[in-house]
């Protein structure tokens, strides 16, 4: 498994390019490779290394999978008839056909990633079918015969239903390696926002600026990683590019920028560099979820997305803990150096061990290798054909126009974007409220102030524990027994936890007094965090089920609006809390979140009618 990970990682691809593919070879490039017989039947003339013997089994790469996952390419595919018994001991995934792509009786259907499944879903019926595919137990390995188009094009596909090149078929260990890297990458970038907070007093003193100006170092970083997804998300969907190049190139620039940011002696330069850091760090936000969707099915995706959200939520909360003590002991630049020490090793980890996960890119490269092997120019992947018809204007529309079109023309999307933006802004207002409460009222030092942010981490951990229990014991059995059901069912937890946000805020705001123990206000933050985390999880499951074909644009627009409102919160929170006091200022935010709770109930009860009127929703 390690050798295949390194081969598919950026460093492996660079080494292959420099050596003209002489090292770290794929199975199709090995001398003893025999192409699957399905391709042999459609390819003429037959080259020397293309076998037509029905007893040949091409030696595919092995990743030490369990016995039942070992790839066996059979000479023919057994015909399945309606007269077969319905209570067979195992059900083959290839028996199920998608509504969009009807294949011949001899064609096998392989497991597809979540993003592919959503893209194929034009209607709610299509979506139900994709969930059925995701919930069917794995059957015996069967070969997948390539589809032949009318013009003679042979569509390169996975070799069989257990093809180890398919990210959906990767072993648990390999998926865990990729997941861990995405999580630490996300946490490293998100931590870079609030890690700057303890440095604000030092920046004010060194450059002679006000607190509003010094806070730009935080707000511009947050704004920039909301803008980045508008560019990087569509870029990673282009098959010839894939997921890894945007990750590695942008993250390399991000790490390089950390050095001049820590050394700059000009305030304007500091703010510009912080903005650029946020922009080039944003691919983890733009594409991290897509990478997880490549590997995990619709059924299992909520578990890993909650872990990804854990990294994104706890990153800003852990930043002040890391820099609080060091900035107090050294100077304000120390937090900026800590970002380099943290993100440098993460970058090297991605460079050496992050494999490409986009199935479109993997199949495109396989088609290129098969053409080189067979000399048959008719061998193409579907992604190559789609890419040839992809116009720059279409990419620009999806990147810069579609996210805002969705928010402006669909009330459900507009409400969810505004609501998540408000709760995200409330979260970032804590970075202004906490110093007023714990520094001025309880006389904590910078290090102790950072530790209070652990209450956010506690809230997220408790949320994930309950959320996983709910998905495993309530949602999954319901889907397997009764189907997907109405998308509004995903909002059921939000109906209860939406009130936790104002409740927690009221506790925090009105217990932040020197005569009340500081732990009470921290409990309020825990309660608020539970509400914020679970609301966002429910909404992020709801939106792709209502608008499956626009999922990428939905999240890009949502990311932008969340970051924009959080940027504003960083600047309005300070005068808000100073003019009204922490108690009244937090009460205002609590009232705003309570008003949004009404919208959650409206979305639950009237969502079906809104979907029926929407021009974007799956009917």
N, C-alpha and C positions, 0 to 999 in steps of 0.2 A: 504493500500500500504506500509506503514512504516514497519509493521510486516513482510511482505514478503521480503522486502529489507534487513532487519536485519537478517532474517533467511538465505537468500542466500548469505549474506556478509561473509567474512572470520571469523568474531567473532561468527556469528551464526553457521557456520560449525564446529568451534572449540567447542562450547558449546554442539552441538549435539553429537560430538564424545565423549566428556567427560561424557555425561549423557546417552550414548548408545541410542541416538535418542529419548529420553523420552520428550524432550522439543522442541519447534519450529518445530512441525511436518508438514510434507507434507500431501496433501489430501489422498494419498494412505496409509498413516499410521494411519488415523483416524478410529475409530470403525464403523462409519456410512457410510464409503466410499463404493460405488458400482462401480466396474470396468465397463468400457464401454462395451456394448453388443457385439461390434465387436470383442473384445478379448474373450468374453465368447463363441462365436461360434467356435473359434479355439482352445479353451483350454479344455482338458479332463484329468482327471476327474475334475468336477467343485467343488471348495472349497465353504465353507459356505458363504463367503463374496463376491463371484463372481456371479453377477446377470445375468440371461438369460431372464428375463422379458423385453419385448420390450418397456414397458412403463416406465422403470426405467431411470432416468437421474442422472448420477453421479454428486455429488456436488463438482465442481471444485473450486479452490481458487478464490476469487474475489478481484479485485483491483479497484473497483468503476469505471468500464469502462462505456462508453455511452451505451444507451439501445440497439443499434444495434450491440454492440460488446459482449453482454452477451452470455455466452456459453450454447448452447442447443444441447445435443447429441440426435439425432433422432434414431429410431430403424432401419430404412432402409434408403438407399440413393436413391433418385429419379433417374431413368434412363434418360439420356439425349440422344435424337435422333437427327439425322441431319435434320429431318423435322421440328424441332422447329423454330419459327420465329427468324430472326436475329436481329430484333429491339426490343428485350426484354428490359424492363425498367432497369434491372440490369444484369451484367455479372458475373458469378461465377468464381473465380480464379481456382477452381478445374476442370473446363472444359479444361484447357490448360495442355497438357502433355509435359514433357521435352523430348528432343531428346535422352537423354542418358538412362532414366529410363522410360520404358513404363509400365503403370499400367493397371489394369483391368478396365472395364467400371464402376465398382462400387467404384472405388478409388477416393478420393478427393486429390487435390494438395494444399498444404499450402504455404504461403509466406516464402521465404528463405532469409537469409542474403546475403549481397553482396559477401562475400568471398565464400560462398557456390555456389552462382550463377556463379561466375568466374571459380570455380573449375570444374563445370559441363560443361563448354563451351570448346569443342574441336575445333569448327569451328566458323566462323563469323555468320553462321546461328543459331547456338546454342546461341550465344551471343545476337542476335536479339530477340530470343525467351525469353531469360531471361529479357531483357528490356521490352518486351511485358507484361510479368508477373508483373514486377514492376510498370507498368503504368496503369494496369487494376484497375478500381474502386472496392472497397471492396463490395462484395455481401453478401447475407444472410449467417449466420453461418451454416456450414454443417459438419457432422462428417467425419472423415478420417479413412477409414478402413485399418488396418495394412496389409502389404504385407506378404504373406506366401511363403517362399522359397521351393525349391524341397526337401530339407532335413528336412522339418518340422519346420524350424526356423520361428518364428513370429517376424517381425521387428517392434519394438516399435516406434511409431511415435507420433506426436501431436494428441490430442484427437479430435480436430476439427479445422476448418480453423481460428477460433478466439481464440484458446487456449492461455490463459494469460501467460503460461509458456514460450511461444515462444517470444524471445526478439523483433521480428518484430511486435508483437501485443501489446507490452507494451504501456501504456498510454503516452501521451505527457509529463506529469509531471515526470513519472519515467525515461523516456529517458533523460529528461533535468537534472535530478539529477545525472545520470551516466555521461552524457556529461560534466557537470560542474566539476565533480571530475577529469575526465581525463584531462581537460583543466588546472586546478590548479596544478595537479600533474606534467604535462608536463612543465608548466611555472616555477614551483618551481625547477625542475631539470635543465632546460636550464638556468635559472637565475643564477644557481650555477657556471656557467662557467665564465661569464664576471663580476660577483660580486667581483671576485678576482682582477680585473684590478687595481682599486685604491690602492690596497695593495702592488703592485709591488715595488714602491720606498721604502716602509717600509721593505719589504723582502730583498731588496738589501742592505739596511743599517744594518739590524739586523744580516744577515748571511754573509755579506761581499762578495756578488756575483755580477756578471755582470747582465745587463738587459736581455741578452739572456738567462741566466740560470734562473733568476727570472720568466721569461715568461713561463717556463716549467710548472709552477703551473696552467696556463691557457691551454696551448697546450696539456698537458697530459690528462687533464680532457676531452677536445674535442675529442682527439684520442680514448680514452677509450669508450665514449658513441657511437662511430662509430663501435667499435669491438663488443660490447655487443649484438647488434641485431643478429649477426651471431649465437649466442648461444640461446638467449632467444626467438627469433621468432619461430624456430622449436619446442622448448620446449613447448610453449603455444599451439601448434597445436596438441599435444598428448592428446586424449580425457580424459584419466584418470587424467590428470593434469589440463588442462584448462587455462584460462587467469589469474585467481586471485592468485594462489600460486606463480608464478614468480613475479607478482607485489609485493605482501606483503612480501615475504621472502627477496627479493633483496632490497626493499625499507627500510625494517627494518635494514638491514646491512648498507645501505646508511646513515640512520639517526644516527646509533650508531657510524659510522666512523667520523661523523661531530665533535664529542667531542675530540678524540685524534688529529684530524687535527688542531683544534683551539688551542690545548695545546702543540703540538710537538715543541721541541727546537732543532731539527736537520733538516738541509735542505734536505738531501736525504729522510728522513722520511716524510717530508712535500710533496715532489713530488710524492712519492709512494702512500701516502694516497689520494692525489688528483686524481691520476690515478684510484685507487680503487673506489673512489666516483663516478667518471664518468662511470665506468664499471657497478656498481650496481645500478646506477640511470637510465641506458639505457633502461629498459623494457618499459618505457613510449614511447620511440622512436620506440622500436621493435614491441610493441603490441598495443599501443594506437590506431593506425589506424584500426587494426583488431577488437578491441572492438567496435569501431564506425560502422564498416562494419557489425558486428553481429546484430546491432539494426536498421540500416537504409538501405533502398532499394537503388538500383543502381541509381534511379532517384533523390533521395534526398541526396545522399551521398556527392556531391560536396559542399553543404552548410556547413555541419558539418566538413568536412575535411579542409575547408578554416578557420574555427574557430580554429581547432587544429593547423593548420599552423600559425595562428595568435599568439597562445600561444608559439609556438616554436620559432617564429621570434622575438617577443617582449620580451621574457624572457631574452636573452642576452642583449637587448637594455635597459631594465629596471634595470638590475643588478647594473650598475655603478651609477644609480640615487639613489638606496637604500643605497649603501655603500659609495658613494662619500663624503657626509657630515659627516657620523659617523667616517670613517677612519681619516679624517682630524681633527675631534674633539677629538678622542680617540687614537687608534693605529691601526696597520695593521691587528691585529687579529680580529678586530671588524667585518669585513666582513664575516669571517668564523663562528663567533658566530651567525650572522644574518641568515645564512643558516639553523642553527639548530632551531632557533625561528620560521622560516618560514616553514620548512619541517616537523617538529615534529607534529604540528596540522594537516597538510595535511595527514600524515601517519595515524593518529588516525581516520580521516574522512574516509579514504579508508577502514580501518579495520572494521569500524562499518556500513558503508553504501554503499559499492561497491558490487553489486550482480554479480554473474557469468553470462557471456553473451554468452559463446560458446554453440551453439545449440548441438554440438556433445557431450559435457560434460553433459549438462542438460538432454539429452535423455538417455545417458548412466546411469546416476543416477536414472532416472525414470524406466529404465528396471530393475535395481537392486531392486528397491522397489516393482515393480510388481512381480518379481520372489519370493521375500519374502512373498508377499501377497498371491499369487496363488500356489506357489510350483512348477510352470511349468518352467523347465530349458530351454525350447525352446524360451522363451521371451528374445529377445536380441535387442539391438540397432545396427544400421548399423555401428556406430562408434566403437562398441565393436568388431565387426567382422573385420573391417579394422585394428584396433589396434592389434588384435591377429596376423595379418600378417605383422605387422610393425617390421622391423629388425633394430637393432642399426646402421648397415652399411648404411641403407637407410636414417636414420636421419642425420648421419654424412655427407653423400653426399649432401643432401639438405642444410645443414648448412654451410659447409666449401668449397664445390666444385662447386655446381650449380651457386651461385651468380657470381663467377669469370668466369665460363664457358660461361655464358650468355654474359658477358661483352667482353670476348676475341673473341668469335665466331660470334657475331652479330653486324654489324656496327651501326645499329640504336641504340641499347642499349648502345654501347660504346660511341657514340656521346652524347646521353642524359646524361649519367653518367658523362662524362668529362665536359659538359656544365654546368650542375647543380653544379658540384664540383667547377668550376671556379667562378661562381657567388657567391657561398657560401664562397669561399676563399676571394673574394673581400669584402664581408660583414664583415668577421673577420679581414681584414686588417684595417678596420676603427678603431679598438681598439688601433692600433699603430699610425694611422694618426691623430685621433682626439686630442690626447695630444699635438702633434707638432703644430697643428693649433690653438686650443683654449687655451691651456696653455701658449705657447710661443709667439704666435702672438697677441692673444686677452687678454692674462693675466687673464684667468678664473682660479678660484680655483677648487679643486677636485669636490666639490658639483656642481658648475656651469657647469663644464665639463660634469658631468653625465647628466645634464638636456639637453644637446645638443643631446643626444641619443633619446630624445623624437621625433626628426624628423623621426626616423625609425618607431615609433609607428604611427605617423600621416600618413606616406606613406602606411602602412599596412591597416589602417582604410579606407582610400580613395580607396585602391585596392579592399577591400571586398565589399564596397558599390557598386562599378561599377560591380564587378564580379557577385554578387548576382542578380543585374538587368539583366545582360547578360544571366545568366543561366535561370532565371525565364521567361523572355520575348522573348528570342531567342532560347535557346537550348531545353528547355522542350517542347514548342509548336511544334518545328521541329521534335523531336523524336516521339511525340504522333501522328503527322500527316503523317510523311514519314518514320518512323523507325530510327534506329541508324545511318545508313549511314557509310561512310568511316571513320575509326578512325582518319584520318588526319584532319577531320573537327574540332576536339578538339584543334588543333594547331592554328586555325585562329586568336584568340587574340594575340598569341605569335608573329605572323608576324608583328604586329604593335608595341607591347610593347618591343620587343627585342632591339629596338633602344633607348629606354629610359635609359637603363643601361649606355651605353657610353655617352649619352647626359648629364645625371645627373652627371656622374663622371667628365666630362670636366668642367661643371659648378662649381663643388666642388673644383677641383684641381686649376683652374685658377682664382677663386674668393677668395681663401684663402690668403688674403693679409690684412695687418693692415689698409690700406687706403680704403678697401671695407667693408661695414657693414657685421657682422657675419651672419646675417639672410640669405644672398644670398647663402653662402655655405651650409647652412642648407636646403634651397630649393633644391639645387642640390642633397642632400642626400635623400630628399623626393621623387624626381623623380627617382633616382636610385632604391630605395626600391620598388616603384610601379612596375618597370620593373622586378626586381628580384622575387618579390612575385608572380606576374601573370605568369611569365615564368615557375616557378616551379609548379604552379597549373595546367597549361596546359599540361606539360610533365607528371605529375603524374596522369592525367586523360587519357592521350594518351597511356601510357605503358600498363596498365591492359587490355585495349581494343584490343591491338595487341597481347599480350602474356598473356591471362587470366589465364592459368594454372600455370604460373610461377610468378604470381604477388608477392607473399611473398619473393621469392628469388631475384626478381628484386629490390625490395625496400631495402632489406638487403644489397645487393651489392652497391646500390646507396648511402645508408647511410654511408657505410664504406668509399667509395671513397670521398664523400663530406667531411667527417670528417678528412680524411687523408690530403686532399688538404688544408682544413682550418687550420690544425695543422702546415703545412708548411708555410702558409700565416702569421701566428702569428710570425714566426721567420724570414721570409725573408722580411716582411714589414718594420721592423725597419731599417735595413741597406739600403733597397731600397729607403725609403723616406729621410734618412739622407745623402746618397751619391748623389742622383739625385735631391733631393728637393721634396716637396709634389706635386708641379705642374707637374713636369716631371714624377715622379713616378706614380701618379694617371693617367696621360696620357698614360703611358705604359699599365696599367690595362684596361683603356678604349679601347685602340686599340685591346687588346686581346679579350675583350667582343664583340667588333664590328666584329671581324673576325668570331666569333662563330655565329653571326647573319646570316651569309651566310649559315651555316649548318642548321639553322631552316628552311630556304626556301627550301633547298635541301631535307630535311626530308618531308616537306609538298608536294612538287611536285613529288618526286621520292619514297615516302614512300610505295606506292602500289607495285612497282617493288621490293623493298627491302624485303617487307613482303613475296612476292611470292618465293623469293630465300632463305628465312630464314627457318631453321629447327625447330625453336621454335615457330614461329608465328602461330596463328589460321588461317587456310586457308579459 
